[in-house]
Amino acid sequence: MGKAYVWRAAIIAAVVNVVLNPGVAWLETRELDFVSAARIAAYLVLATMVLCLLISTLGARRVHRELRSGHPTPHGGTAEEKRLLAKLPATPWLFGLLLGLAFAVVAIVVIAVVELLDFHGFAFGTFVTFMVCYTGGLAFLVMRWTIVRQLMEAAARVG
């Protein structure tokens, strides 16, 4: 399980979320011409929490299955990532919950700051485009960090 595994899994998570989350956002807001900042903030918090919990739990399960099947030595993550991730719990649901909370807080702060700059929301198409970029990038990061964190935990148990 090398760098290619980590990249491939993270890209798959991003692609799935690029389709899934904007699709849900579209179903929820398709009758609107304009999506308010408050609705964007609420959707970001909900999408962020669910995305982080699901990806961390499912990603960790996949890593454990790969390791049990005897794949090569765990590898992945930069030194900076490992230093940061070592401070977070290895328990997948708790890891996802903490990441979700952190990203949700950041999203709320960003929305609040840009609202102070007279931002009131997005046109519908812009909102869906924003969700494609946001959820795809977030899914990539969360899957990558979940895999790296789980590989760190596996290496600690072996070593």
GUDOVEX-561249 format. One record per residue (C-alpha): residue in one letter; x, y, z. Coordinates in steps of 0.1 Angstrom, whole numbers, plus 2048, in hexadecimal, padded with zeros to 3 digits. Layout:
atom type: A	px: X	py: Y	pz: Z
...
This chain:
atom type: M	px: 800	py: 800	pz: 800
atom type: G	px: 814	py: 81E	pz: 7F4
atom type: K	px: 80F	py: 841	pz: 7E8
atom type: A	px: 7FB	py: 836	pz: 7CA
atom type: Y	px: 7E1	py: 825	pz: 7E1
atom type: V	px: 7DD	py: 845	pz: 7F6
atom type: W	px: 7DA	py: 85B	pz: 7D7
atom type: R	px: 7C2	py: 843	pz: 7C5
atom type: A	px: 7AB	py: 840	pz: 7E4
atom type: A	px: 7AB	py: 866	pz: 7EA
atom type: I	px: 7A3	py: 86D	pz: 7C5
atom type: I	px: 787	py: 854	pz: 7C5
atom type: A	px: 778	py: 864	pz: 7E5
atom type: A	px: 77B	py: 886	pz: 7D4
atom type: V	px: 76A	py: 87B	pz: 7B4
atom type: V	px: 74D	py: 86A	pz: 7C7
atom type: N	px: 748	py: 88A	pz: 7DB
atom type: V	px: 74A	py: 8A0	pz: 7BD
atom type: V	px: 72C	py: 88E	pz: 7B0
atom type: L	px: 719	py: 886	pz: 7D0
atom type: N	px: 71A	py: 8A6	pz: 7E5
atom type: P	px: 712	py: 8BF	pz: 7C9
atom type: G	px: 6F7	py: 8A7	pz: 7BE
atom type: V	px: 6E7	py: 8A8	pz: 7E1
atom type: A	px: 6EC	py: 8CE	pz: 7E1
atom type: W	px: 6DB	py: 8D0	pz: 7C0
atom type: L	px: 6BD	py: 8BB	pz: 7CB
atom type: E	px: 6BA	py: 8D1	pz: 7EA
atom type: T	px: 6BD	py: 8F3	pz: 7D9
atom type: R	px: 6B3	py: 8EE	pz: 7B5
atom type: E	px: 695	py: 904	pz: 7B7
atom type: L	px: 6A9	py: 921	pz: 7C3
atom type: D	px: 6BA	py: 93B	pz: 7AD
atom type: F	px: 6CF	py: 947	pz: 7CA
atom type: V	px: 6DD	py: 935	pz: 7E8
atom type: S	px: 6E1	py: 94A	pz: 807
atom type: A	px: 701	py: 94B	pz: 81C
atom type: A	px: 6EE	py: 93C	pz: 839
atom type: R	px: 6E2	py: 91F	pz: 824
atom type: I	px: 705	py: 91A	pz: 816
atom type: A	px: 713	py: 91A	pz: 83A
atom type: A	px: 6F9	py: 901	pz: 845
atom type: Y	px: 700	py: 8EA	pz: 828
atom type: L	px: 725	py: 8EC	pz: 82C
atom type: V	px: 723	py: 8E3	pz: 850
atom type: L	px: 70D	py: 8C5	pz: 849
atom type: A	px: 720	py: 8B9	pz: 82A
atom type: T	px: 741	py: 8BD	pz: 83C
atom type: M	px: 737	py: 8A9	pz: 85B
atom type: V	px: 727	py: 88D	pz: 847
atom type: L	px: 743	py: 88C	pz: 82D
atom type: C	px: 75F	py: 88B	pz: 848
atom type: L	px: 74E	py: 870	pz: 85D
atom type: L	px: 745	py: 859	pz: 840
atom type: I	px: 767	py: 85C	pz: 82E
atom type: S	px: 77B	py: 857	pz: 84E
atom type: T	px: 766	py: 839	pz: 858
atom type: L	px: 765	py: 828	pz: 836
atom type: G	px: 789	py: 831	pz: 82D
atom type: A	px: 796	py: 822	pz: 84D
atom type: R	px: 782	py: 802	pz: 847
atom type: R	px: 792	py: 800	pz: 825
atom type: V	px: 7B5	py: 805	pz: 832
atom type: H	px: 7B0	py: 7EA	pz: 84D
atom type: R	px: 7A3	py: 7D2	pz: 833
atom type: E	px: 7C1	py: 7D8	pz: 81C
atom type: L	px: 7D9	py: 7D4	pz: 839
atom type: R	px: 7C9	py: 7B3	pz: 844
atom type: S	px: 7CB	py: 7A5	pz: 821
atom type: G	px: 7F1	py: 7A8	pz: 823
atom type: H	px: 7F9	py: 7C6	pz: 80D
atom type: P	px: 81B	py: 7D5	pz: 80E
atom type: T	px: 829	py: 7EA	pz: 82B
atom type: P	px: 815	py: 809	pz: 833
atom type: H	px: 821	py: 829	pz: 823
atom type: G	px: 813	py: 84B	pz: 81F
atom type: G	px: 813	py: 86F	pz: 82B
atom type: T	px: 82C	py: 88A	pz: 82D
atom type: A	px: 83E	py: 892	pz: 84E
atom type: E	px: 829	py: 8B1	pz: 853
atom type: E	px: 809	py: 89D	pz: 84E
atom type: K	px: 814	py: 882	pz: 866
atom type: R	px: 81D	py: 89B	pz: 881
atom type: L	px: 7FB	py: 8AB	pz: 87F
atom type: L	px: 7E8	py: 88B	pz: 87B
atom type: A	px: 7FA	py: 87A	pz: 899
atom type: K	px: 7E8	py: 893	pz: 8AF
atom type: L	px: 7C6	py: 887	pz: 8A3
atom type: P	px: 7B5	py: 867	pz: 8AF
atom type: A	px: 7B9	py: 847	pz: 89B
atom type: T	px: 795	py: 83D	pz: 8A1
atom type: P	px: 785	py: 843	pz: 87F
atom type: W	px: 764	py: 852	pz: 88A
atom type: L	px: 774	py: 869	pz: 8A3
atom type: F	px: 78F	py: 873	pz: 889
atom type: G	px: 773	py: 87B	pz: 870
atom type: L	px: 75F	py: 88E	pz: 88A
atom type: L	px: 77C	py: 8A4	pz: 894
atom type: L	px: 785	py: 8AB	pz: 870
atom type: G	px: 761	py: 8B2	pz: 868
atom type: L	px: 75E	py: 8CA	pz: 885
atom type: A	px: 77E	py: 8DC	pz: 87C
atom type: F	px: 774	py: 8E0	pz: 857
atom type: A	px: 751	py: 8EB	pz: 861
atom type: V	px: 75E	py: 906	pz: 878
atom type: V	px: 775	py: 912	pz: 85C
atom type: A	px: 758	py: 913	pz: 844
atom type: I	px: 743	py: 927	pz: 85C
atom type: V	px: 75E	py: 940	pz: 863
atom type: V	px: 765	py: 944	pz: 83E
atom type: I	px: 740	py: 94A	pz: 836
atom type: A	px: 73D	py: 962	pz: 853
atom type: V	px: 75B	py: 976	pz: 848
atom type: V	px: 750	py: 978	pz: 824
atom type: E	px: 72D	py: 981	pz: 82F
atom type: L	px: 73D	py: 99F	pz: 840
atom type: L	px: 74B	py: 9A8	pz: 81E
atom type: D	px: 727	py: 9AB	pz: 811
atom type: F	px: 725	py: 987	pz: 805
atom type: H	px: 701	py: 97B	pz: 805
atom type: G	px: 703	py: 95A	pz: 7F3
atom type: F	px: 708	py: 94A	pz: 7D1
atom type: A	px: 6F4	py: 946	pz: 7B2
atom type: F	px: 6E9	py: 921	pz: 7B0
atom type: G	px: 702	py: 917	pz: 795
atom type: T	px: 71F	py: 927	pz: 7A8
atom type: F	px: 713	py: 915	pz: 7C8
atom type: V	px: 714	py: 8F3	pz: 7B7
atom type: T	px: 736	py: 8FB	pz: 7A8
atom type: F	px: 743	py: 906	pz: 7CA
atom type: M	px: 736	py: 8E5	pz: 7D9
atom type: V	px: 748	py: 8D1	pz: 7BE
atom type: C	px: 769	py: 8E2	pz: 7C7
atom type: Y	px: 764	py: 8E2	pz: 7ED
atom type: T	px: 758	py: 8BE	pz: 7F2
atom type: G	px: 770	py: 8AF	pz: 7D9
atom type: G	px: 78E	py: 8C0	pz: 7E9
atom type: L	px: 781	py: 8B7	pz: 80C
atom type: A	px: 77B	py: 893	pz: 803
atom type: F	px: 79E	py: 890	pz: 7F5
atom type: L	px: 7AE	py: 89E	pz: 814
atom type: V	px: 799	py: 88A	pz: 82D
atom type: M	px: 79F	py: 869	pz: 81B
atom type: R	px: 7C4	py: 870	pz: 818
atom type: W	px: 7C7	py: 879	pz: 83C
atom type: T	px: 7B1	py: 85C	pz: 847
atom type: I	px: 7C8	py: 843	pz: 835
atom type: V	px: 7E8	py: 853	pz: 841
atom type: R	px: 7DA	py: 853	pz: 865
atom type: Q	px: 7D0	py: 82F	pz: 863
atom type: L	px: 7F1	py: 825	pz: 854
atom type: M	px: 803	py: 837	pz: 870
atom type: E	px: 7EE	py: 824	pz: 88A
atom type: A	px: 7F5	py: 803	pz: 878
atom type: A	px: 81B	py: 80A	pz: 878
atom type: A	px: 81A	py: 813	pz: 89D
atom type: R	px: 809	py: 7F2	pz: 8A5
atom type: V	px: 823	py: 7DE	pz: 890
atom type: G	px: 841	py: 7F2	pz: 89B
